[in-house]
């Protein structure tokens, strides 16, 4: 009896403990539910109070994903700041909050579901001009290390550059057997035609899986001198290399690019031109009338051809790669020799040394300024070329180097301000304002 009573008592104790535990759990559950409900209510109330601010923030970030160019993203930052203060009901963010928003806008990756941001496969063959040295050589060296590109045709002005280039490719760890040097003088119709025929014949022999998908124009030269005395023949020579030379190459090689990109399933083609600085938005530096005229001319050509390809619905993109000061290249060493020729030509034309007497000190200051600039290494330009080749849709202009990215900002300032910046930074004087 005593044992049975103890068992019943134990059972009752357990039942009461269970009941108390269930009651406690119900209370806690009710408390948690109330807390969550309260938090949700607070959150919804906060969202309701600040939804316009959040809408502006979300829209600013979404618009930023449409652009890869840092300049346009910077404009998105400025527009978001303006919108937060202008949209009724939206609130201006505190300094730290806007700083966070600016960092997000500048760094958020583009949305990949846009076709223009889907990378193209690294495949096919590429023709590069100006491969004797500088940017063209660096581009060939880098492309030779990319296994996807089957053949890299290197347009060289000098036949003696062939073996030198091959040795550099081997030293860089590239595949020397897929680099094919081609003799090329961009100022000669016959030479350019022969180069195109050489490439066409080699493609027919090799039978690569994908044909010629890219033409990269790196050949170039740079004259400098005073506009009022600069010899017309030198203007013609400058345009013949940097403008007409590019056009000769493009027109000769376009049939090969069109043939390769017309095959179903093949990647898009590329026609790339080397520009300078910030492109057509750059301020006009003095003493470079011939050089800047040639570069701005080819950029106008590129922009027009780019739209023509779009209207024809051809899968070929034309674009510029605009570097600032690039080192090492032949422009500095060869430029000094060209300056000597320019002064001699001016003296022969004028019958005196008046051109050098009046503008010699300015040109010397410009040369000094150019030499002092740290510049961007040629390998960075080569990397930009690889990016442009692989981009889903390349930007119309890719800037390389800080000075190149700053140039369009300076060029977009009021003319008197941009001129002040150029004169003061390059020559340390304002002249006549």
C-alpha positions in Angstrom: 0.0 0.0 0.0 2.8 2.3 1.0 4.6 1.5 -2.3 1.5 2.1 -4.4 1.0 5.4 -2.7 4.6 6.5 -3.4 4.2 5.6 -7.1 1.0 7.6 -7.4 2.6 10.5 -5.6 5.6 10.4 -8.0 3.2 10.3 -11.0 1.3 13.3 -9.7 4.6 15.2 -9.2 5.7 14.5 -12.7 2.3 15.5 -14.1 2.4 18.8 -12.2 6.0 19.4 -13.4 5.1 18.8 -16.9 2.1 21.1 -16.7 4.3 23.8 -15.2 6.9 23.3 -17.9 4.2 23.5 -20.7 2.8 26.6 -19.1 6.2 28.2 -18.9 6.9 27.3 -22.5 3.6 28.7 -23.6 4.4 31.9 -21.8 7.8 32.1 -23.4 6.4 31.3 -26.8 3.9 34.0 -26.4 6.6 36.4 -25.3 8.8 35.5 -28.2 5.9 35.7 -30.6 5.0 39.1 -29.2 8.6 40.2 -29.4 8.9 39.1 -33.0 5.6 40.6 -33.8 6.7 43.8 -32.2 10.0 43.8 -34.0 8.2 43.1 -37.3 5.8 45.9 -36.6 8.7 48.2 -35.8 10.5 47.1 -39.0 7.4 47.6 -41.1 6.8 51.0 -39.6 10.5 51.9 -40.3 10.3 50.7 -43.9 7.0 52.6 -44.3 8.6 55.8 -43.0 11.8 55.5 -45.0 10.7 53.6 -48.1 11.3 56.6 -50.4 14.9 56.9 -49.2 15.3 53.1 -49.8 13.7 53.4 -53.2 16.3 56.0 -54.2 19.2 54.0 -52.9 18.0 50.8 -54.6 17.4 52.5 -57.9 20.8 54.2 -57.8 22.5 50.9 -57.2 20.5 49.2 -60.0 21.4 52.0 -62.5 25.0 51.7 -61.5 25.0 48.0 -62.6 24.3 49.1 -66.1 27.8 50.8 -66.4 31.3 49.5 -66.1 32.8 52.9 -66.7 33.9 54.6 -63.4 33.0 58.0 -64.7 29.4 57.2 -65.2 29.2 55.4 -61.9 30.6 58.6 -60.3 27.7 60.4 -62.0 25.4 57.9 -60.4 26.8 58.8 -57.0 26.2 62.5 -57.7 22.7 61.8 -59.0 21.8 59.7 -55.9 22.9 62.5 -53.6 20.8 65.0 -55.6 17.8 62.7 -55.6 17.9 62.1 -51.9 17.6 65.8 -51.3 15.1 66.4 -54.1 12.6 63.6 -53.9 9.7 64.6 -51.5 9.8 62.3 -48.5 13.3 61.0 -49.1 16.0 61.8 -46.5 19.5 62.9 -47.0 21.9 60.3 -45.6 24.4 61.1 -42.9 28.0 61.4 -44.2 29.0 57.9 -43.2 25.8 56.4 -44.8 26.4 58.2 -48.1 30.1 57.2 -48.0 28.9 53.5 -47.8 26.4 54.1 -50.6 29.1 55.6 -52.8 31.5 52.7 -52.2 28.7 50.2 -53.2 27.8 52.2 -56.3 31.4 52.4 -57.5 32.3 48.7 -56.8 29.2 46.6 -57.3 29.7 44.3 -60.3 27.6 44.7 -63.4 24.6 42.4 -63.7 25.6 39.5 -65.8 22.2 38.8 -67.2 22.7 41.7 -69.6 24.1 40.3 -72.9 26.6 43.1 -73.1 28.3 41.9 -69.9 28.6 38.3 -70.8 32.3 37.5 -71.6 33.3 36.3 -75.0 35.4 33.1 -75.1 39.1 33.5 -75.6 39.4 31.8 -79.0 40.3 32.5 -82.6 43.1 34.4 -84.2 44.2 38.0 -83.7 46.3 40.4 -85.9 48.3 43.1 -84.1 50.1 46.0 -85.8 53.1 47.8 -84.4 54.6 44.6 -82.9 58.2 45.8 -83.3 58.1 47.4 -79.8 56.0 49.1 -77.2 52.3 48.5 -76.9 52.0 46.2 -80.0 54.9 44.0 -78.8 53.5 43.8 -75.3 50.1 42.8 -76.6 51.6 40.0 -78.7 53.6 38.8 -75.8 50.5 38.6 -73.5 48.3 37.0 -76.2 50.9 34.4 -76.8 50.4 33.2 -73.2 46.6 32.8 -73.6 45.9 29.2 -74.7 42.5 30.1 -76.2 43.9 32.3 -79.0 45.2 29.9 -81.6 47.3 32.2 -83.7 48.7 35.7 -83.1 49.8 37.5 -86.2 52.4 40.2 -85.4 52.6 43.0 -87.9 56.2 44.3 -87.8 57.7 47.2 -89.8 61.2 45.6 -89.7 62.0 42.1 -90.7 64.8 42.1 -88.2 62.1 42.3 -85.5 60.9 38.8 -86.3 63.5 36.8 -84.4 63.7 39.3 -81.6 60.0 39.1 -81.0 60.1 35.3 -81.1 62.8 35.3 -78.5 60.8 37.7 -76.3 57.8 35.5 -76.6 59.8 32.5 -75.4 61.2 34.4 -72.5 57.7 35.6 -71.5 56.5 32.0 -71.3 54.4 32.3 -74.4 53.9 29.9 -77.2 56.4 31.0 -79.9 54.9 28.6 -82.4 51.6 30.4 -82.5 53.1 33.8 -83.0 53.5 34.5 -86.8 55.4 37.7 -87.6 54.1 39.5 -90.8 56.0 42.3 -92.6 53.8 45.4 -92.5 54.2 49.0 -93.4 50.8 50.7 -92.7 51.6 53.6 -95.0 51.9 51.3 -98.0 48.8 50.0 -99.8 50.8 47.2 -101.3 52.4 46.2 -98.0 49.0 46.1 -96.2 47.4 44.0 -99.0 50.4 41.6 -99.0 50.0 41.2 -95.2 46.3 40.4 -95.5 47.1 37.9 -98.2 49.7 36.3 -96.0 47.3 36.0 -93.1 44.6 34.6 -95.3 46.9 32.0 -96.8 48.2 31.0 -93.3 44.6 30.6 -92.0 43.8 28.4 -95.0 46.8 26.2 -94.2 46.4 26.0 -90.5 42.6 25.6 -90.5 42.1 26.9 -87.0 38.8 26.1 -85.3 37.9 29.9 -85.3 39.3 32.3 -87.9 40.5 35.9 -87.5 38.3 37.5 -84.8 40.4 40.5 -83.9 42.4 43.3 -85.5 44.4 45.5 -83.0 46.0 48.7 -84.4 49.0 49.6 -82.3 51.3 51.0 -85.0 51.9 54.7 -84.5 54.2 57.7 -84.2 54.1 61.1 -82.7 55.3 64.4 -84.1 55.4 67.6 -82.0 56.1 71.2 -83.0 54.6 74.6 -83.4 51.4 74.8 -85.4 52.2 78.0 -87.3 55.5 76.6 -88.6 54.9 72.9 -88.7 55.7 71.5 -92.2 52.7 70.2 -94.2 54.6 67.1 -95.2 55.0 66.2 -91.6 51.3 66.6 -91.0 50.7 64.3 -93.9 53.2 61.7 -92.6 51.5 61.8 -89.1 48.1 61.3 -90.6 49.4 58.6 -93.0 50.6 56.5 -90.0 48.1 57.1 -87.3 44.9 57.6 -89.4 45.1 56.4 -92.9 47.4 53.5 -91.8 44.7 52.2 -89.5 42.1 52.5 -92.1 44.2 50.6 -94.7 44.6 47.8 -92.2 40.9 47.7 -91.2 39.7 47.7 -94.8 42.2 45.0 -95.8 41.4 42.6 -92.9 37.7 43.2 -92.5 36.7 40.4 -95.0 38.6 37.9 -92.8 36.9 39.1 -89.6 33.5 39.1 -91.2 34.1 35.6 -92.6 35.1 34.3 -89.1 32.3 35.9 -87.2 29.6 34.9 -89.7 29.9 31.2 -88.6 27.0 30.3 -86.3 28.0 29.9 -82.7 31.3 31.8 -83.1 32.2 34.6 -80.7 31.9 38.3 -81.7 34.8 40.1 -83.5 36.8 43.1 -82.5 38.5 46.0 -84.3 40.6 48.0 -81.8 42.4 51.3 -82.3 45.0 53.0 -80.1 44.0 56.5 -79.1 45.4 58.8 -76.6 44.6 60.3 -73.2 40.9 60.8 -72.6 40.0 60.6 -76.2 38.0 63.4 -77.8 37.1 64.8 -74.4 40.8 65.5 -73.7 42.0 69.1 -73.6 44.2 70.0 -76.5 47.8 70.1 -75.4 50.0 72.6 -77.2 52.7 71.6 -79.7 50.8 68.3 -80.5 48.5 69.5 -83.3 49.6 66.8 -85.7 49.5 64.0 -83.2 46.2 65.0 -81.5 44.6 65.6 -84.9 45.5 62.0 -86.0 44.2 60.5 -82.8 41.0 62.4 -82.7 40.4 61.6 -86.4 40.8 57.9 -85.8 38.4 58.1 -82.8 35.8 59.7 -85.0 36.3 57.0 -87.6 36.0 54.3 -84.9 32.8 55.8 -83.5 31.2 56.0 -86.9 32.3 52.5 -87.9 31.0 51.1 -84.5 27.5 52.3 -85.3 27.7 51.1 -88.9 28.4 47.6 -87.6 25.4 47.8 -85.3 23.1 49.0 -88.1 24.3 46.2 -90.3 23.7 43.8 -87.4 27.2 42.4 -87.8 28.8 40.8 -84.7 31.8 43.0 -84.8 32.6 45.7 -82.2 34.9 48.7 -82.9 36.5 50.4 -79.9 39.3 52.6 -78.7 42.0 51.9 -76.1 43.2 55.3 -74.8 46.3 55.2 -72.7 47.9 58.3 -71.1 51.7 58.5 -70.8 53.0 54.9 -71.6 56.5 53.7 -70.8 58.7 52.2 -72.1 58.0 52.9 -75.8 59.9 54.3 -78.7 57.9 57.5 -78.6 60.4 59.3 -76.3 63.6 58.2 -78.0 62.2 58.4 -81.5 60.4 61.6 -80.7 63.7 63.4 -79.9 65.0 62.4 -83.4 61.7 63.5 -85.0 62.0 66.8 -83.2 65.4 67.4 -84.8 64.0 66.6 -88.2 61.1 68.9 -87.5 63.4 71.9 -86.7 65.5 71.2 -89.8 62.4 71.1 -92.0 61.1 74.3 -90.4 64.4 76.0 -91.0 64.5 74.9 -94.6 60.9 76.1 -95.2 61.4 79.5 -93.5 65.0 80.1 -94.4 65.9 80.8 -90.8 65.9 79.4 -87.3 62.9 81.5 -86.2 60.7 78.5 -85.4 63.2 77.0 -83.0 64.1 80.4 -81.5 60.4 81.1 -80.7 59.2 77.7 -79.7 62.3 75.8 -78.8 62.1 76.6 -75.0 58.4 75.5 -74.9 59.2 72.2 -76.6 62.1 71.6 -74.2 59.8 72.2 -71.3 57.2 69.8 -72.8 59.9 67.1 -73.3 61.0 67.6 -69.7 57.4 67.3 -68.4 56.8 64.1 -70.4 60.0 62.5 -69.1 59.1 63.3 -65.5 55.7 61.6 -65.8 55.7 58.1 -64.2 53.5 56.8 -67.0 51.8 53.5 -67.3 53.8 50.4 -68.2 53.1 49.0 -71.7 52.0 45.7 -70.1 48.9 47.5 -68.7 47.9 48.5 -72.2 48.3 44.8 -73.2 46.1 43.7 -70.3 43.5 46.2 -71.5 43.6 44.7 -75.0 42.9 41.3 -73.5 40.0 42.6 -71.6 38.6 44.4 -74.6 38.9 41.2 -76.7 37.0 39.1 -74.1 34.3 41.7 -73.1 30.7 40.9 -74.0 30.4 44.4 -75.5 33.5 46.5 -75.1 33.1 50.2 -74.1 33.6 52.6 -77.0 36.7 53.8 -75.2 38.8 52.1 -72.5 41.1 54.4 -70.5 44.4 53.1 -69.3 46.3 54.9 -66.6 45.2 57.6 -64.1 46.2 60.5 -66.4 44.0 59.0 -69.1 41.0 58.7 -66.8 41.5 62.3 -65.5 41.9 63.8 -68.9 38.2 63.8 -69.9 37.3 65.3 -66.6 39.7 68.2 -67.2 38.5 68.4 -70.8 34.9 68.7 -69.6 35.6 71.8 -67.5 35.0 75.2 -68.9 37.6 75.9 -71.7 39.4 78.6 -69.7 39.7 76.4 -66.7 41.0 73.3 -68.7 43.5 75.6 -70.6 44.7 77.0 -67.2 45.3 73.4 -65.9 47.2 72.4 -69.1 49.4 75.5 -69.2 50.1 75.5 -65.5 50.8 71.8 -65.1 52.9 71.4 -68.2 54.7 74.7 -68.6 54.4 76.4 -65.3 53.1 79.6 -66.8 49.8 80.9 -68.0 51.0 83.1 -70.8 48.3 85.6 -71.9 45.0 84.8 -70.3 
